[in-house]
């Protein structure tokens, strides 16, 4: 079944008042109760949003999708978690088609030469019941630099559409694009890029 159609069908069920039985399947709200195992990125509900200052007059946002990767997770040993995620540089999207095309080009992300942006964790540090910081190496535009993300556990449970056990997280972080060789119009177009990540992972084993 097409996932977008399925999402619409689920929405119709909720509006019809049948949502309580469906939502009951996604009821894990404490990270310590999540199933341990190896998870795979669920790309349809994983996205990276970015925002930069536009001449100091406003903030402008876009999105990257096409994620792949894995998460090794054991709630009994959260510090031993391992994360590796990539997104497609060519998936970049903004509300302005001309800008979207420009961002894919050689003066910005150069998606033809550097098709993937990849984050590989090096250390996970729990900071609360459902919170952690994730230190790792981000490779973007052919350059690798250390980056730290703040992660928040959203929830886990059985996806009522595909029946896969799924866990979700939100992440926040900030990078300087010039550190990665993306220097076009800096600093007029903000050097600091604020990242908001919504990530879903499906249990594999």
RODO-2510 file (C-alpha; in nm, 4 decimals, decimal comma):
residues 205
     n   res          X          Y          Z
     1     x     0,0000     0,0000     0,0000
     2     x     0,1224     0,3499    -0,0830
     3     x     0,2339     0,5098     0,2445
     4     x     0,0954     0,8522     0,1602
     5     x    -0,2456     0,6999     0,0825
     6     x    -0,2225     0,4956     0,4012
     7     x    -0,1478     0,8067     0,6063
     8     x    -0,4571     0,9712     0,4627
     9     x    -0,6657     0,6667     0,5439
    10     x    -0,5384     0,6719     0,9010
    11     x    -0,6318     1,0386     0,9288
    12     x    -0,9837     0,9566     0,8133
    13     x    -1,0116     0,6893     1,0819
    14     x    -0,9047     0,9354     1,3477
    15     x    -1,1588     1,1914     1,2338
    16     x    -1,4241     0,9231     1,2374
    17     x    -1,3538     0,8579     1,6043
    18     x    -1,1769     0,5252     1,5516
    19     x    -0,8367     0,6604     1,6501
    20     x    -0,8123     0,5424     2,0103
    21     x    -0,7612     0,1764     1,9207
    22     x    -0,5033     0,2661     1,6566
    23     x    -0,3062     0,5047     1,8741
    24     x    -0,2949     0,2536     2,1566
    25     x    -0,0343     0,0613     1,9585
    26     x     0,2169     0,3478     1,9850
    27     x     0,2172     0,3971     2,3595
    28     x     0,5827     0,3720     2,4706
    29     x     0,6771     0,7151     2,6026
    30     x     0,9723     0,6233     2,8244
    31     x     1,3061     0,5556     2,6579
    32     x     1,3943     0,2873     2,9115
    33     x     1,1003     0,0778     2,7846
    34     x     1,2050     0,0702     2,4178
    35     x     1,2939    -0,2653     2,2657
    36     x     1,6682    -0,3225     2,2298
    37     x     1,8038    -0,4139     1,8882
    38     x     1,9278    -0,2920     1,5539
    39     x     1,6999    -0,0438     1,3799
    40     x     1,6893     0,0821     1,0214
    41     x     1,5976     0,4360     0,9207
    42     x     1,2379     0,4646     0,8053
    43     x     1,2903     0,7227     0,5271
    44     x     0,9301     0,8316     0,4716
    45     x     0,9114     0,9900     0,8177
    46     x     1,2709     1,1037     0,8590
    47     x     1,3683     1,4553     0,7587
    48     x     1,6297     1,7220     0,8268
    49     x     1,5053     2,0798     0,8430
    50     x     1,7572     2,3634     0,8175
    51     x     1,7242     2,7365     0,8815
    52     x     1,9605     3,0259     0,8083
    53     x     1,9506     3,4019     0,8498
    54     x     1,8559     3,5867     0,5294
    55     x     2,0585     3,9120     0,5347
    56     x     1,9705     3,9462     0,9028
    57     x     1,6182     4,0452     0,7976
    58     x     1,4399     3,7111     0,8312
    59     x     1,5056     3,3404     0,8743
    60     x     1,4675     3,1020     0,5814
    61     x     1,4114     2,7266     0,5982
    62     x     1,4438     2,4194     0,3797
    63     x     1,4429     2,0438     0,4112
    64     x     1,6525     1,7372     0,3231
    65     x     1,5068     1,3886     0,2878
    66     x     1,6050     1,0536     0,1353
    67     x     1,7522     0,9235     0,4612
    68     x     1,9140     0,5852     0,5150
    69     x     2,1164     0,4305     0,7937
    70     x     2,0968     0,2390     1,1190
    71     x     2,0627     0,2732     1,4950
    72     x     2,1917     0,0227     1,7487
    73     x     1,9947     0,0765     2,0677
    74     x     1,9849    -0,0839     2,4113
    75     x     1,7868     0,1167     2,6698
    76     x     1,9731    -0,0631     2,9482
    77     x     2,3009     0,0730     2,8068
    78     x     2,2107     0,3973     2,6269
    79     x     2,5707     0,5158     2,6265
    80     x     2,6604     0,2269     2,3961
    81     x     2,4111     0,3293     2,1282
    82     x     2,5446     0,3705     1,7745
    83     x     2,3953     0,5868     1,5014
    84     x     2,4809     0,6255     1,1337
    85     x     2,2503     0,8246     0,9072
    86     x     2,2855     0,9680     0,5561
    87     x     2,0603     1,2025     0,3594
    88     x     2,0612     1,2769    -0,0129
    89     x     2,2056     1,6192    -0,0946
    90     x     1,9956     1,6292    -0,4117
    91     x     1,6792     1,5981    -0,2004
    92     x     1,7174     1,9575    -0,0768
    93     x     1,3913     2,1471    -0,1096
    94     x     1,2856     2,5056    -0,0415
    95     x     0,9688     2,6996    -0,1258
    96     x     1,1573     2,8680    -0,4154
    97     x     1,2360     2,6406    -0,7114
    98     x     1,5195     2,8618    -0,8386
    99     x     1,6869     2,8492    -0,4980
   100     x     1,6326     2,4750    -0,4682
   101     x     1,8109     2,4224    -0,8003
   102     x     2,0916     2,6567    -0,6948
   103     x     2,1486     2,4769    -0,3637
   104     x     2,2065     2,1498    -0,5503
   105     x     2,4747     2,3138    -0,7631
   106     x     2,8522     2,3371    -0,7363
   107     x     2,8581     2,6644    -0,5386
   108     x     2,6456     2,5207    -0,2592
   109     x     2,5921     2,1512    -0,1749
   110     x     2,7370     2,0269    -0,5051
   111     x     2,5110     1,7221    -0,4997
   112     x     2,6674     1,5782    -0,8156
   113     x     3,0113     1,5488    -0,6552
   114     x     2,9000     1,4973    -0,2952
   115     x     2,5686     1,3077    -0,3131
   116     x     2,5413     1,2226     0,0587
   117     x     2,5612     1,4060     0,3892
   118     x     2,6447     1,1540     0,6623
   119     x     2,6490     1,1635     1,0420
   120     x     2,8257     0,8879     1,2397
   121     x     2,8033     0,8951     1,6179
   122     x     3,1156     0,8699     1,8323
   123     x     2,9626     0,9113     2,1781
   124     x     2,6099     0,9098     2,3226
   125     x     2,5605     1,0701     2,6640
   126     x     2,2234     1,0412     2,8418
   127     x     2,1207     1,3746     2,9967
   128     x     1,7741     1,2801     3,1252
   129     x     1,5070     1,0121     3,1124
   130     x     1,4297     1,0806     2,7445
   131     x     1,7200     1,3084     2,6517
   132     x     2,0780     1,2627     2,5308
   133     x     2,3579     1,4400     2,3536
   134     x     2,5041     1,2659     2,0511
   135     x     2,8580     1,3573     1,9504
   136     x     2,9694     1,2456     1,6092
   137     x     3,1318     1,3230     1,2766
   138     x     2,9336     1,4999     1,0065
   139     x     3,0546     1,4683     0,6489
   140     x     2,9070     1,7394     0,4276
   141     x     3,0313     1,8764     0,0953
   142     x     3,3279     1,6375     0,1196
   143     x     3,4432     1,7745     0,4571
   144     x     3,4203     1,5922     0,7923
   145     x     3,3843     1,7862     1,1174
   146     x     3,2738     1,6981     1,4734
   147     x     2,9143     1,7938     1,5556
   148     x     2,7027     1,7496     1,8678
   149     x     2,3256     1,7010     1,8549
   150     x     2,0693     1,7169     2,1325
   151     x     1,8290     1,4235     2,1023
   152     x     1,4819     1,3759     2,2495
   153     x     1,2952     1,0439     2,2534
   154     x     0,9445     1,0945     2,1091
   155     x     0,7858     0,7512     2,1362
   156     x     0,7850     0,3905     2,0228
   157     x     0,5374     0,1209     1,9330
   158     x     0,3884    -0,0778     1,6479
   159     x     0,3164     0,1279     1,3360
   160     x    -0,0513     0,0510     1,2641
   161     x     0,0079     0,0728     0,8882
   162     x     0,3032    -0,1569     0,8212
   163     x     0,3062    -0,3337     1,1620
   164     x     0,6750    -0,2539     1,2140
   165     x     0,7992    -0,1756     1,5652
   166     x     0,9131     0,1853     1,5315
   167     x     1,1007     0,4298     1,7529
   168     x     1,1151     0,8048     1,6966
   169     x     1,3486     1,0845     1,8006
   170     x     1,3828     1,4585     1,7489
   171     x     1,7240     1,6239     1,7279
   172     x     1,8621     1,9770     1,7355
   173     x     2,2013     2,1133     1,6405
   174     x     2,3902     2,4014     1,4813
   175     x     2,6757     2,3942     1,2307
   176     x     2,8769     2,6574     1,0450
   177     x     2,8453     2,5939     0,6743
   178     x     3,1769     2,7640     0,5978
   179     x     3,3494     2,4956     0,8076
   180     x     3,2347     2,2537     0,5370
   181     x     3,3445     2,4687     0,2443
   182     x     2,9976     2,6043     0,1653
   183     x     3,0906     2,9726     0,1553
   184     x     2,8534     3,1298    -0,1005
   185     x     2,7255     3,4715     0,0191
   186     x     2,8621     3,4224     0,3728
   187     x     2,8162     3,5997     0,6063
   188     x     2,5299     3,7930     0,4388
   189     x     2,3409     3,4657     0,4145
   190     x     2,3935     3,3212     0,7612
   191     x     2,6973     3,1064     0,8306
   192     x     2,5196     2,9318     1,1177
   193     x     2,2771     2,6654     1,0021
   194     x     2,0241     2,5503     1,2606
   195     x     1,9204     2,1875     1,2200
   196     x     1,5992     2,0220     1,3361
   197     x     1,5819     1,6478     1,2771
   198     x     1,2764     1,4245     1,2913
   199     x     1,3817     1,0600     1,2707
   200     x     1,1982     0,7279     1,2692
   201     x     1,3633     0,3848     1,2904
   202     x     1,2172     0,0385     1,2388
   203     x     1,3353    -0,2624     1,4395
   204     x     1,5250    -0,5162     1,2296
   205     x     1,6538    -0,7662     1,4860
***
